[in-house]
Structure formats: C-alpha cells, structure tokens
Amino acid sequence: MSRDLTFALAKGRLAMKTLDLFDKIGIHCEEMRDKNTRKLIFANEEYGFKFFLAKASDVPTYVEYGAADIGVVGRDTILEEGRNIFEVMDLGFGKCRMCVCGPESARELLKKNEIIRVASKYPNIAREYFLGKKNQTVDIIKLNGSVELAPIVDLSEVIVDIVETGSTLKENGLTVLEEICPLSARVVVNQVSLKMEQERIRKLLDDLKSVIE
C-alpha cells in the first residue's frame, strides 16, 4: 500500500472552496466542514489522503519541510514567505490584486523615485517590488492590522496591500496607484514529493484541471 498524501489547506474561505473542488472530483472529507470539531488531522482512507487546516502563512512552511506534500494557499502568501516549494497550479478562485495604494497626491512621489515610507503586511513583497523591480529606495514599515490607516495618519506615504473591490480604499480617500501582481489560490507541492509521488500528484492535478476548466 502506498503512503498517504498529506494536504495543508489555508484556513477559512480558501479551505472551503478547495473542499468544494475536491468534492467535484469525488474526494470527500465532510468532517473538515464541521466547525465544532476539535480534530486536527482528517483522513480520506479510500484515496489515502490526509488533510489539515493551517494558518495561511504556515502552509508554505509545512510544504517546504515535507510535513505536507501539497498545500493550497493564496499567491500573496507564497510570495511573502518565499519558501522552497513548487507552485504547480492556479485554482482560479480567491482572485484579487497586490497593489501600491495611497492618496492621489502620492502618485507624483512614486514617479520621482524619492525615498518614501511604505506600510504593509507584506514587507517582502513590498521590498521586492520597490527595490527589486523599481530600484527605488524605500523605508518599509510592517503592520499587522488595517494598513489603510497608515497614509491617513501620516505613518507612510503609500501602502502595499491586497485589493479586491477597492471599496475600502475609496471610503478612506485612497486609490490604486500601481499594480504589483494578480493573486489567486494556488496549489504548491513539496519538491521531494513531486519526484516520489509524481504519478499520484499528476493525476490529482489533471482531475482538478478538468473541473476548473
């Protein structure tokens, strides 16, 4: 009997949408949908799959170290964590954008290549964009809460954040100034697992593709 394949799913909406997809290809794990369960690991014996829920930012870590063979997490987390994993598939849901936002007046500052302060929950993505892509020296301030507040209280000139509809920005007098990249839910795979379990993982990805398209 081959060993179980283990999946780490990012808690919340992403996990539920992933389970919906798995349902479509005949892989069920009803127990995971029980909000009151205290269980940490869930199994689908028929397929030899195990599942667990993790904080989004931990999913790439579990996958890199082989505690999970496969993970499902947002691309923002993959870019921010910078782990040694393979991103193999775009699941097409959880779509949004990573953007540089701020008051309209900050647009000029971005063009002038001046040293500005950038507040973000995603310091690595912000750094890679400004220093790596734009060659602009910036002072990056890491925040954990509502980053929209930063330009309003003069903590920073701009922010780097996820934009879905843009309504929160609008309500606070901010706008999208530059788009960094599109985001959505992605499948990531451990590098060793991809070699050792290539057939099973390929089959799973093909099955998922068939229901996405």
N, CA, C and O of each residue as an XYZ file, in Angstrom:
852
protein
N       0.854     -1.206      0.000
C       0.000      0.000      0.000
C       0.887      1.251      0.000
O       1.830      1.359      0.784
N       0.568      2.183     -0.885
C       1.377      3.412     -0.921
C       1.032      4.284      0.290
O      -0.015      4.120      0.917
N       1.934      5.205      0.596
C       1.723      6.038      1.783
C       0.645      7.093      1.524
O       0.278      7.359      0.379
N       0.151      7.682      2.607
C      -0.857      8.744      2.466
C      -0.210     10.001      1.904
O       0.950     10.300      2.189
N      -0.973     10.728      1.108
C      -0.542     12.065      0.681
C      -1.199     13.058      1.629
O      -2.395     12.967      1.902
N      -0.427     13.992      2.123
C      -0.954     14.949      3.106
C      -1.117     16.342      2.497
O      -0.228     16.857      1.819
N      -2.280     16.929      2.763
C      -2.614     18.263      2.253
C      -2.702     19.272      3.391
O      -3.330     18.997      4.413
N      -2.082     20.433      3.226
C      -2.267     21.552      4.160
C      -3.120     22.603      3.458
O      -2.745     23.116      2.405
N      -4.265     22.916      4.046
C      -5.162     23.910      3.443
C      -5.202     25.160      4.317
O      -5.274     25.074      5.543
N      -5.153     26.319      3.667
C      -5.231     27.581      4.416
C      -6.634     27.730      4.987
O      -7.627     27.651      4.264
N      -6.698     27.947      6.299
C      -7.996     28.058      6.996
C      -8.900     29.108      6.371
O      -8.433     30.083      5.782
N     -10.214     28.889      6.512
C     -11.167     29.906      6.079
C     -11.773     29.605      4.721
O     -11.935     28.448      4.334
N     -12.103     30.673      4.007
C     -12.802     30.541      2.718
C     -12.045     29.674      1.726
O     -12.627     28.877      0.990
N     -10.718     29.857      1.729
C      -9.893     29.109      0.772
C     -10.038     27.598      0.965
O     -10.159     26.846     -0.002
N     -10.023     27.169      2.222
C     -10.146     25.737      2.509
C     -11.500     25.207      2.055
O     -11.581     24.138      1.451
N     -12.568     25.957      2.348
C     -13.914     25.504      1.986
C     -14.079     25.412      0.466
O     -14.698     24.481     -0.049
N     -13.515     26.390     -0.235
C     -13.604     26.354     -1.705
C     -12.792     25.193     -2.267
O     -13.173     24.585     -3.267
N     -11.665     24.887     -1.613
C     -10.833     23.763     -2.050
C     -11.595     22.446     -1.846
O     -11.560     21.559     -2.698
N     -12.283     22.337     -0.705
C     -13.077     21.132     -0.439
C     -14.209     20.984     -1.468
O     -14.537     19.873     -1.884
N     -14.795     22.111     -1.871
C     -15.833     22.066     -2.923
C     -15.259     21.483     -4.210
O     -15.900     20.677     -4.884
N     -14.043     21.905     -4.535
C     -13.384     21.391     -5.748
C     -13.112     19.900     -5.622
O     -13.354     19.132     -6.553
N     -12.605     19.499     -4.457
C     -12.316     18.082     -4.231
C     -13.589     17.245     -4.316
O     -13.572     16.129     -4.836
N     -14.706     17.795     -3.796
C     -15.997     17.095     -3.907
C     -16.311     16.783     -5.367
O     -16.793     15.700     -5.699
N     -16.028     17.751     -6.226
C     -16.335     17.592     -7.659
C     -15.548     16.460     -8.303
O     -16.002     15.864     -9.280
N     -14.348     16.156     -7.752
C     -13.574     15.056     -8.349
C     -13.683     13.779     -7.508
O     -12.903     12.839     -7.659
N     -14.698     13.784     -6.600
C     -15.006     12.562     -5.863
C     -14.180     12.324     -4.610
O     -14.215     11.235     -4.037
N     -13.431     13.345     -4.181
C     -12.647     13.187     -2.942
C     -13.371     13.959     -1.845
O     -13.379     15.190     -1.836
N     -13.980     13.212     -0.913
C     -14.797     13.881      0.105
C     -14.119     13.852      1.468
O     -13.427     12.900      1.830
N     -14.347     14.937      2.209
C     -13.842     14.964      3.587
C     -14.807     15.827      4.404
O     -14.480     16.940      4.816
N     -16.010     15.276      4.625
C     -17.099     16.016      5.277
C     -16.720     16.509      6.676
O     -17.101     17.606      7.083
N     -15.966     15.683      7.404
C     -15.599     16.037      8.783
C     -14.939     17.411      8.877
O     -15.091     18.128      9.866
N     -14.208     17.755      7.828
C     -13.477     19.020      7.858
C     -14.393     20.226      7.863
O     -14.002     21.319      8.272
N     -15.616     20.015      7.405
C     -16.564     21.142      7.331
C     -17.255     21.405      8.668
O     -17.945     22.410      8.836
N     -17.062     20.498      9.602
C     -17.691     20.650     10.915
C     -16.956     21.727     11.715
O     -15.807     21.552     12.122
N     -17.652     22.841     11.925
C     -16.996     23.982     12.585
C     -16.670     23.703     14.056
O     -15.818     24.371     14.643
N     -17.354     22.709     14.654
C     -17.154     22.450     16.082
C     -16.135     21.351     16.372
O     -15.854     21.055     17.533
N     -15.590     20.754     15.333
C     -14.675     19.638     15.560
C     -13.372     20.099     16.216
O     -12.886     21.202     15.965
N     -12.822     19.229     17.057
C     -11.540     19.546     17.690
C     -10.407     18.801     16.995
O      -9.238     18.942     17.351
N     -10.777     18.015     16.009
C      -9.756     17.220     15.316
C      -8.796     18.107     14.538
O      -9.176     19.170     14.048
N      -7.566     17.667     14.431
C      -6.562     18.453     13.694
C      -6.246     17.812     12.346
O      -5.946     18.507     11.376
N      -6.316     16.480     12.292
C      -5.990     15.769     11.050
C      -7.216     14.995     10.585
O      -7.872     14.318     11.376
N      -7.515     15.100      9.306
C      -8.685     14.422      8.735
C      -8.214     13.478      7.643
O      -7.273     13.786      6.911
N      -8.871     12.328      7.533
C      -8.399     11.350      6.546
C      -9.496     10.963      5.561
O     -10.676     10.903      5.906
N      -9.075     10.701      4.326
C      -9.943     10.047      3.353
C      -9.232      8.736      3.020
O      -8.316      8.691      2.199
N      -9.685      7.669      3.686
C      -8.976      6.387      3.593
C      -9.013      5.812      2.181
O      -8.056      5.201      1.706
N     -10.152      6.031      1.530
C     -10.348      5.461      0.194
C      -9.230      5.888     -0.766
O      -8.726      5.085     -1.551
N      -8.859      7.159     -0.685
C      -7.827      7.674     -1.595
C      -6.438      7.699     -0.969
O      -5.445      7.947     -1.653
N      -6.373      7.439      0.351
C      -5.077      7.542      1.025
C      -4.622      8.993      1.133
O      -3.450      9.308      0.929
N      -5.584      9.882      1.464
C      -5.272     11.298      1.630
C      -5.485     11.698      3.079
O      -6.397     11.211      3.748
N      -4.624     12.599      3.555
C      -4.841     13.219      4.866
C      -4.909     14.726      4.644
O      -4.243     15.264      3.759
N      -5.715     15.398      5.452
C      -5.853     16.848      5.337
C      -5.673     17.498      6.693
O      -6.062     16.934      7.715
N      -5.079     18.694      6.705
C      -5.154     19.505      7.924
C      -5.263     20.969      7.554
O      -4.828     21.390      6.482
N      -5.857     21.746      8.464
C      -6.015     23.184      8.255
C      -4.865     23.899      8.951
O      -4.454     23.511     10.044
N      -4.355     24.930      8.322
C      -3.250     25.688      8.922
C      -3.449     27.167      8.639
O      -4.174     27.546      7.719
N      -2.803     27.986      9.431
C      -2.794     29.423      9.165
C      -2.124     29.616      7.807
O      -1.104     28.990      7.520
N      -2.694     30.476      6.979
C      -2.179     30.640      5.608
C      -0.662     30.794      5.555
O       0.002     30.151      4.741
N      -0.110     31.652      6.428
C       1.330     31.917      6.354
C       2.182     30.704      6.720
O       3.377     30.672      6.424
N       1.567     29.696      7.367
C       2.311     28.483      7.721
C       2.274     27.405      6.635
O       3.106     26.497      6.631
N       1.316     27.504      5.718
C       1.158     26.451      4.698
C       2.449     26.221      3.898
O       2.869     25.073      3.754
N       3.095     27.285      3.370
C       4.335     27.055      2.619
C       5.433     26.392      3.464
O       6.249     25.634      2.939
N       5.450     26.680      4.774
C       6.451     26.080      5.660
C       6.210     24.577      5.797
O       7.142     23.780      5.686
N       4.955     24.196      6.036
C       4.622     22.766      6.140
C       5.015     22.031      4.857
O       5.520     20.909      4.897
N       4.773     22.682      3.723
C       5.068     22.036      2.435
C       6.578     21.965      2.194
O       7.081     20.937      1.741
N       7.300     23.043      2.492
C       8.752     23.024      2.261
C       9.426     21.901      3.058
O      10.305     21.206      2.549
N       9.001     21.738      4.307
C       9.649     20.750      5.169
C       9.080     19.342      5.028
O       9.522     18.416      5.708
N       8.089     19.185      4.135
C       7.573     17.843      3.874
C       6.556     17.341      4.878
O       6.151     16.180      4.816
N       6.129     18.204      5.816
C       5.070     17.812      6.750
C       3.757     17.698      5.983
O       2.855     16.961      6.382
N       3.659     18.439      4.872
C       2.549     18.287      3.921
C       3.172     18.099      2.542
O       4.166     18.742      2.204
N       2.572     17.207      1.748
C       3.065     17.014      0.380
C       2.570     18.131     -0.524
O       3.274     18.603     -1.418
N       1.314     18.542     -0.255
C       0.639     19.505     -1.119
C      -0.028     20.564     -0.246
O      -0.534     20.260      0.834
N      -0.023     21.796     -0.716
C      -0.706     22.867      0.014
C      -1.584     23.676     -0.924
O      -1.336     23.743     -2.128
N      -2.614     24.291     -0.353
C      -3.426     25.238     -1.125
C      -3.437     26.542     -0.345
O      -3.858     26.591      0.812
N      -2.963     27.607     -1.006
C      -2.806     28.891     -0.307
C      -2.798     30.016     -1.347
O      -2.568     29.776     -2.532
N      -3.053     31.243     -0.890
C      -3.052     32.393     -1.793
C      -1.641     32.715     -2.293
O      -0.651     32.474     -1.602
N      -1.573     33.258     -3.492
C      -0.260     33.575     -4.069
C       0.456     34.665     -3.257
O       1.686     34.707     -3.226
N      -0.311     35.540     -2.604
C       0.300     36.577     -1.759
C       1.171     35.936     -0.678
O       2.272     36.407     -0.391
N       0.657     34.850     -0.080
C       1.405     34.153      0.976
C       2.643     33.470      0.410
O       3.705     33.477      1.034
N       2.504     32.883     -0.768
C       3.644     32.199     -1.405
C       4.773     33.209     -1.650
O       5.937     32.940     -1.355
N       4.408     34.365     -2.192
C       5.415     35.393     -2.498
C       6.034     35.961     -1.217
O       7.241     36.191     -1.152
N       5.203     36.180     -0.212
C       5.693     36.786      1.028
C       6.607     35.832      1.798
O       7.620     36.251      2.359
N       6.242     34.545      1.820
C       7.015     33.581      2.607
C       8.297     33.139      1.899
O       9.277     32.783      2.553
N       8.291     33.160      0.555
C       9.495     32.835     -0.219
C      10.099     31.472      0.086
O      11.320     31.332      0.156
N       9.254     30.476      0.267
C       9.741     29.133      0.614
C      10.173     28.347     -0.620
O       9.826     28.680     -1.753
N      10.948     27.286     -0.356
C      11.461     26.442     -1.421
C      10.439     25.381     -1.823
O      10.547     24.223     -1.420
N       9.449     25.783     -2.618
C       8.368     24.867     -2.987
C       8.018     25.085     -4.454
O       8.377     26.107     -5.040
N       7.319     24.126     -5.042
C       6.871     24.286     -6.428
C       5.439     24.783     -6.445
O       4.561     24.195     -5.813
N       5.200     25.881     -7.178
C       3.827     26.335     -7.407
C       3.378     25.681     -8.709
O       3.935     25.964     -9.770
N       2.368     24.803     -8.634
C       2.059     23.981     -9.811
C       0.734     24.301    -10.484
O       0.502     23.890    -11.621
N      -0.141     25.034     -9.792
C      -1.449     25.241    -10.401
C      -2.183     26.439     -9.824
O      -2.109     26.717     -8.627
N      -2.893     27.146    -10.699
C      -3.743     28.259    -10.292
C      -5.173     27.724    -10.228
O      -5.715     27.271    -11.236
N      -5.782     27.776     -9.044
C      -7.145     27.236     -8.902
C      -8.215     28.225     -9.352
O      -9.386     27.868     -9.482
N      -7.806     29.468     -9.587
C      -8.727     30.428    -10.207
C      -9.741     31.080     -9.279
O     -10.527     31.914     -9.728
N      -9.746     30.720     -7.982
C     -10.657     31.435     -7.080
C      -9.835     32.264     -6.093
O      -8.609     32.162     -6.049
N     -10.533     33.094     -5.295
C      -9.820     33.990     -4.376
C      -9.053     35.049     -5.151
O      -7.972     35.471     -4.742
N      -9.625     35.477     -6.281
C      -8.900     36.427     -7.138
C      -8.886     37.833     -6.568
O      -9.913     38.345     -6.123
N      -7.720     38.450     -6.583
C      -7.568     39.840     -6.172
C      -6.227     40.325     -6.718
O      -5.586     39.628     -7.505
N      -5.804     41.520     -6.301
C      -4.532     42.058     -6.812
C      -3.694     42.597     -5.668
O      -4.229     43.077     -4.669
N      -2.390     42.517     -5.815
C      -1.489     43.172     -4.856
C      -1.143     44.522     -5.485
O      -0.662     44.585     -6.617
N      -1.391     45.587     -4.745
C      -1.217     46.917     -5.329
C      -0.491     47.881     -4.390
O      -0.428     47.685     -3.176
N       0.048     48.922     -5.004
C       0.546     50.064     -4.238
C      -0.616     51.050     -4.206
O      -1.126     51.446     -5.254
N      -1.038     51.448     -3.003
C      -2.177     52.348     -2.878
C      -1.798     53.544     -2.018
O      -0.844     53.501     -1.241
N      -2.567     54.603     -2.178
C      -2.321     55.796     -1.381
C      -3.231     56.904     -1.848
O      -4.073     56.678     -2.716
N      -3.088     58.103     -1.295
C      -3.856     59.233     -1.795
C      -3.360     59.595     -3.197
O      -2.208     59.327     -3.540
N      -4.210     60.191     -3.983
C      -3.849     60.570     -5.366
C      -2.561     61.395     -5.387
O      -1.771     61.305     -6.327
N      -2.360     62.198     -4.340
C      -1.175     63.081     -4.284
C       0.146     62.294     -4.237
O       1.207     62.839     -4.543
N       0.073     61.016     -3.855
C       1.308     60.217     -3.753
C       1.793     59.717     -5.113
O       2.908     59.211     -5.238
N       0.937     59.867     -6.138
C       1.313     59.378     -7.480
C       2.613     60.027     -7.966
O       3.473     59.369     -8.553
N       2.733     61.315     -7.710
C       3.935     62.044     -8.132
C       5.188     61.532     -7.417
O       6.254     61.403     -8.019
N       5.039     61.241     -6.113
C       6.174     60.752     -5.325
C       6.711     59.444     -5.901
O       7.918     59.203     -5.892
N       5.816     58.612     -6.395
C       6.234     57.321     -6.952
C       7.039     57.537     -8.235
O       7.956     56.775     -8.539
N       6.686     58.577     -8.976
C       7.394     58.861    -10.235
C       8.772     59.457     -9.985
O       9.707     59.228    -10.752
N       8.888     60.223     -8.906
C      10.136     60.955     -8.652
C      11.249     60.073     -8.111
O      12.402     60.495     -8.026
N      10.895     58.839     -7.744
C      11.898     57.919     -7.205
C      12.530     58.440     -5.905
O      13.700     58.180     -5.626
N      11.746     59.168     -5.128
C      12.256     59.676     -3.848
C      12.178     58.565     -2.802
O      11.512     57.549     -3.002
N      12.874     58.782     -1.681
C      12.746     57.820     -0.580
C      11.401     58.068      0.093
O      11.144     59.155      0.610
N      10.550     57.046      0.079
C       9.247     57.198      0.711
C       9.033     56.061      1.711
O       9.739     55.053      1.697
N       8.036     56.254      2.578
C       7.700     55.201      3.536
C       6.534     54.381      3.003
O       5.536     54.919      2.523
N       6.689     53.072      3.100
C       5.677     52.147      2.586
C       5.229     51.242      3.730
O       6.040     50.513      4.300
N       3.941     51.287      4.065
C       3.423     50.413      5.128
C       2.775     49.191      4.489
O       2.084     49.307      3.477
N       3.000     48.017      5.082
C       2.424     46.800      4.502
C       2.443     45.631      5.476
O       3.287     45.545      6.368
N       1.467     44.721      5.271
C       1.501     43.435      5.974
C       2.448     42.502      5.237
O       2.783     41.421      5.720
N       2.872     42.942      4.057
C       3.703     42.105      3.182
C       5.047     42.779      2.898
O       5.306     43.182      1.764
N       5.913     42.907      3.931
C       7.173     43.646      3.741
C       8.066     43.047      2.653
O       8.749     43.785      1.942
N       8.070     41.723      2.515
C       8.943     41.108      1.499
C       8.481     41.412      0.079
O       9.291     41.694     -0.804
N       7.161     41.351     -0.131
C       6.620     41.683     -1.457
C       6.886     43.155     -1.770
O       7.271     43.503     -2.887
N       6.677     44.014     -0.769
C       6.904     45.456     -0.957
C       8.376     45.723     -1.288
O       8.689     46.501     -2.189
N       9.268     45.068     -0.550
C      10.707     45.269     -0.759
C      11.113     44.801     -2.157
O      11.830     45.496     -2.878
N      10.640     43.613     -2.520
C      10.990     43.039     -3.828
C      10.495     43.938     -4.967
O      11.166     44.091     -5.988
N       9.313     44.527     -4.775
C       8.751     45.385     -5.822
C       9.528     46.700     -5.940
O       9.958     47.078     -7.030
N       9.702     47.387     -4.818
C      10.350     48.701     -4.874
C      11.850     48.610     -5.138
O      12.381     49.329     -5.984
N      12.531     47.722     -4.411
C      13.986     47.636     -4.576
C      14.346     46.752     -5.764
O      15.224     47.088     -6.559
N      13.652     45.609     -5.876
C      13.990     44.657     -6.937
C      13.561     45.117     -8.315
O      14.347     45.103     -9.263
N      12.290     45.530     -8.416
C      11.754     45.861     -9.746
C      11.962     47.313    -10.122
O      12.328     47.621    -11.256
N      11.725     48.226     -9.150
C      11.747     49.651     -9.490
C      13.061     50.325     -9.135
O      13.314     51.465     -9.522
N      13.898     49.600     -8.387
C      15.171     50.174     -7.971
C      14.982     51.459     -7.180
O      15.761     52.405     -7.304
N      13.935     51.476     -6.366
C      13.622     52.674     -5.581
C      13.865     52.371     -4.107
O      13.380     51.369     -3.579
N      14.618     53.245     -3.452
C      14.897     53.041     -2.033
C      13.697     53.491     -1.217
O      13.246     54.630     -1.334
N      13.177     52.577     -0.377
C      12.022     52.934      0.437
C      12.242     52.473      1.869
O      13.064     51.602      2.155
N      11.483     53.083      2.745
C      11.510     52.692      4.149
C      10.255     51.848      4.371
O       9.141     52.367      4.299
N      10.427     50.552      4.641
C       9.264     49.670      4.751
C       8.864     49.482      6.207
O       9.687     49.128      7.051
N       7.598     49.723      6.484
C       7.070     49.618      7.845
C       6.078     48.453      7.872
O       5.075     48.467      7.158
N       6.365     47.447      8.699
C       5.457     46.299      8.753
C       4.315     46.569      9.724
O       4.524     46.951     10.875
N       3.100     46.358      9.221
C       1.917     46.476     10.070
C       1.162     45.152     10.044
O       1.286     44.378      9.095
N       0.385     44.898     11.081
C      -0.402     43.668     11.105
C      -1.893     43.919     10.950
O      -2.648     43.016     10.590
N      -2.316     45.147     11.223
C      -3.751     45.459     11.151
C      -4.129     46.222      9.907
O      -3.558     46.003      8.839
N      -5.098     47.125     10.039
C      -5.609     47.881      8.880
C      -4.540     48.817      8.323
O      -4.270     49.873      8.895
N      -3.944     48.427      7.222
C      -2.868     49.258      6.658
C      -3.398     50.548      6.043
O      -2.650     51.514      5.886
N      -4.695     50.571      5.692
C      -5.274     51.791      5.086
C      -5.092     53.003      5.988
O      -5.068     54.144      5.528
N      -4.964     52.730      7.280
C      -4.826     53.813      8.252
C      -3.498     54.568      8.092
O      -3.416     55.766      8.362
N      -2.468     53.848      7.650
C      -1.107     54.414      7.642
C      -0.975     55.757      6.908
O      -0.443     56.706      7.484
N      -1.450     55.867      5.640
C      -1.304     57.168      4.972
C      -2.198     58.251      5.577
O      -1.887     59.440      5.500
N      -3.314     57.825      6.182
C      -4.253     58.801      6.740
C      -3.649     59.482      7.967
O      -3.861     60.673      8.193
N      -2.887     58.708      8.765
C      -2.290     59.305      9.979
C      -0.813     59.663      9.759
O      -0.068     59.881     10.715
N      -0.407     59.719      8.491
C       0.966     60.113      8.133
C       2.050     59.164      8.637
O       3.177     59.587      8.895
N       1.718     57.909      8.776
C       2.752     56.933      9.124
C       3.553     56.585      7.861
O       4.753     56.316      7.921
N       2.855     56.597      6.716
C       3.543     56.294      5.450
C       2.911     57.099      4.322
O       1.800     57.615      4.442
N       3.661     57.190      3.218
C       3.106     57.879      2.041
C       2.162     56.952      1.278
O       1.105     57.363      0.799
N       2.580     55.678      1.178
C       1.759     54.704      0.448
C       1.709     53.384      1.226
O       2.424     53.194      2.210
N       0.845     52.481      0.757
C       0.765     51.140      1.346
C       0.871     50.108      0.216
O       0.588     50.409     -0.943
N       1.279     48.895      0.575
C       1.210     47.778     -0.361
C       0.231     46.798      0.265
O       0.453     46.305      1.370
N      -0.856     46.519     -0.449
C      -1.889     45.672      0.137
C      -2.689     44.958     -0.946
O      -2.578     45.250     -2.137
N      -3.508     44.000     -0.476
C      -4.390     43.264     -1.379
C      -5.621     44.103     -1.664
O      -6.219     44.673     -0.751
N      -5.997     44.179     -2.932
C      -7.202     44.908     -3.318
C      -8.167     43.936     -3.988
O      -7.829     43.289     -4.979
N      -9.380     43.844     -3.427
C     -10.403     43.004     -4.065
C     -11.330     43.892     -4.882
O     -11.323     43.839     -6.112
N     -12.133     44.714     -4.192
C     -13.069     45.584     -4.920
C     -12.582     47.028     -4.934
O     -12.927     47.802     -5.828
N     -11.776     47.383     -3.934
C     -11.291     48.771     -3.875
C     -12.216     49.682     -3.088
O     -11.940     50.875     -2.956
N     -13.342     49.126     -2.548
C     -14.303     49.992     -1.857
C     -13.751     50.536     -0.531
O     -14.039     51.673     -0.158
N     -12.952     49.715      0.184
C     -12.356     50.196      1.447
C     -11.408     51.360      1.171
O     -11.360     52.331      1.926
N     -10.653     51.244      0.074
C      -9.733     52.326     -0.296
C     -10.518     53.607     -0.548
O     -10.205     54.672     -0.017
N     -11.559     53.462     -1.383
C     -12.363     54.625     -1.777
C     -12.938     55.328     -0.551
O     -12.885     56.553     -0.441
N     -13.487     54.534      0.369
C     -14.094     55.102      1.579
C     -13.089     55.904      2.394
O     -13.462     56.811      3.139
N     -11.815     55.564      2.248
C     -10.778     56.240      3.037
C      -9.935     57.214      2.212
O      -8.846     57.614      2.622
N     -10.453     57.583      1.055
C      -9.774     58.578      0.225
C      -8.496     58.091     -0.420
O      -7.630     58.891     -0.776
N      -8.370     56.764     -0.576
C      -7.169     56.199     -1.188
C      -7.527     55.576     -2.538
O      -8.692     55.311     -2.837
N      -6.494     55.354     -3.332
C      -6.733     54.774     -4.651
C      -5.574     53.850     -5.037
O      -4.495     53.917     -4.447
N      -5.804     52.994     -6.022
C      -4.723     52.130     -6.509
C      -3.796     52.982     -7.373
O      -4.245     53.595     -8.343
N      -2.516     53.026     -7.032
C      -1.547     53.832     -7.783
C      -0.742     52.969     -8.758
O      -0.440     53.396     -9.872
N      -0.402     51.764     -8.330
C       0.345     50.839     -9.202
C      -0.069     49.411     -8.868
O      -0.298     49.079     -7.705
N      -0.163     48.574     -9.889
C      -0.495     47.179     -9.634
C       0.797     46.350     -9.620
O       1.618     46.454    -10.532
N       0.968     45.530     -8.579
C       2.179     44.714     -8.479
C       1.988     43.373     -9.183
O       2.799     42.992    -10.027
N       0.909     42.651     -8.835
C       0.653     41.369     -9.492
C      -0.746     40.853     -9.172
O      -1.337     41.227     -8.158
N      -1.278     39.979    -10.057
C      -2.568     39.351     -9.772
C      -2.383     38.222     -8.762
O      -1.329     37.589     -8.716
N      -3.409     37.977     -7.959
C      -3.345     36.938     -6.937
C      -4.552     36.011     -7.057
O      -5.613     36.411     -7.538
N      -4.375     34.771     -6.612
C      -5.480     33.817     -6.503
C      -4.970     32.612     -5.729
O      -3.800     32.562     -5.349
N      -5.852     31.638     -5.495
C      -5.456     30.433     -4.759
C      -4.581     29.553     -5.645
O      -4.894     29.335     -6.815
N      -3.484     29.050     -5.085
C      -2.548     28.217     -5.853
C      -2.302     26.892     -5.141
O      -2.435     26.781     -3.923
N      -1.936     25.887     -5.944
C      -1.517     24.602     -5.384
C       0.007     24.597     -5.350
O       0.662     24.889     -6.350
N       0.565     24.261     -4.180
C       2.030     24.158     -4.059
C       2.388     22.735     -3.636
O       1.629     22.071     -2.930
N       3.551     22.286     -4.080
C       3.944     20.903     -3.818
C       5.372     20.856     -3.267
O       6.243     21.622     -3.679
N       5.580     19.949     -2.340
C       6.918     19.705     -1.803
C       7.808     19.137     -2.920
O       7.356     18.315     -3.717
N       9.068     19.577     -2.974
C       9.944     19.206     -4.089
C      10.228     17.701     -4.140
O      10.272     17.114     -5.221
N      10.417     17.084     -2.985
C      10.697     15.647     -2.950
C       9.438     14.851     -3.302
O       9.492     13.877     -4.054
N       8.292     15.290     -2.736
C       7.022     14.599     -3.011
C       6.721     14.564     -4.503
O       6.215     13.572     -5.028
N       7.046     15.680     -5.184
C       6.742     15.743     -6.615
C       7.519     14.679     -7.388
O       7.035     14.142     -8.384
N       8.731     14.384     -6.912
C       9.528     13.329     -7.573
C       9.028     11.945     -7.178
O       8.825     11.085     -8.035
N       8.828     11.730     -5.875
C       8.489     10.401     -5.361
C       7.062      9.974     -5.693
O       6.791      8.799     -5.938
N       6.146     10.966     -5.695
C       4.720     10.638     -5.873
C       4.188     11.261     -7.157
O       3.025     11.654     -7.243
N       5.058     11.340     -8.141
C       4.724     12.081     -9.352
C       3.403     11.648     -9.991
O       2.583     12.485    -10.371
N       3.206     10.326    -10.106
C       2.002      9.836    -10.778
C       0.722     10.256    -10.062
O      -0.220     10.753    -10.680
N       0.710     10.044     -8.741
C      -0.499     10.380     -7.979
C      -0.779     11.883     -7.995
O      -1.925     12.317     -8.112
N       0.292     12.662     -7.874
C       0.101     14.117     -7.852
C      -0.346     14.622     -9.222
O      -1.230     15.473     -9.322
N       0.273     14.090    -10.274
C      -0.128     14.469    -11.642
C      -1.605     14.163    -11.886
O      -2.344     14.977    -12.440
N      -2.020     12.954    -11.455
C      -3.421     12.547    -11.664
C      -4.366     13.505    -10.945
O      -5.385     13.928    -11.492
N      -4.001     13.839     -9.699
C      -4.824     14.767     -8.918
C      -4.935     16.120     -9.628
O      -6.023     16.687     -9.732
N      -3.805     16.629    -10.110
C      -3.802     17.931    -10.796
C      -4.632     17.873    -12.075
O      -5.363     18.812    -12.390
N      -4.514     16.756    -12.817
C      -5.319     16.612    -14.046
C      -6.809     16.591    -13.728
O      -7.613     17.205    -14.428
N      -7.172     15.864    -12.645
C      -8.582     15.802    -12.243
C      -9.092     17.185    -11.861
O     -10.199     17.575    -12.234
N      -8.275     17.922    -11.113
C      -8.671     19.280    -10.707
C      -8.838     20.191    -11.924
O      -9.789     20.967    -12.014
N      -7.885     20.077    -12.859
C      -7.965     20.892    -14.088
C      -9.279     20.667    -14.811
O      -9.905     21.604    -15.306
N      -9.685     19.402    -14.861
C     -10.905     19.066    -15.626
C     -12.150     19.726    -15.041
O     -13.072     20.059    -15.785
N     -12.195     19.924    -13.708
C     -13.387     20.567    -13.129
C     -13.262     22.084    -13.090
O     -14.268     22.785    -12.981
N     -12.044     22.597    -13.176
C     -11.869     24.052    -13.186
C     -12.223     24.600    -14.565
O     -12.887     25.629    -14.692
N     -11.768     23.892    -15.586
C     -11.992     24.388    -16.953
C     -13.408     24.101    -17.395
O     -13.787     24.442    -18.516
